[in-house]
């Protein structure tokens, strides 16, 4: 995919450490063909925790828009090939 670029709003070092410990990151933007999308990046552990909590509290799970599931939420794993 030509023209695909990632942007992060937060300081890369601090946000990367915080994102790994929390299992999600919501300050990620992807530019695709001159369109900018705010994506939610989650690891499977965090997604499962959120799912179980919401199902228990509300009886259903409403998934985030533009959710991307990754092995680990870190800048190291953020390159798009």
Protein Blocks (a to p, Z undefined) as FASTA:
>chain_A
ZZiacddfbdfklmmmmmmmnopafkbccdeehiacddddddfklmmmmmmmmmmmnopa
cddehiacdfbdcfklmccZZ
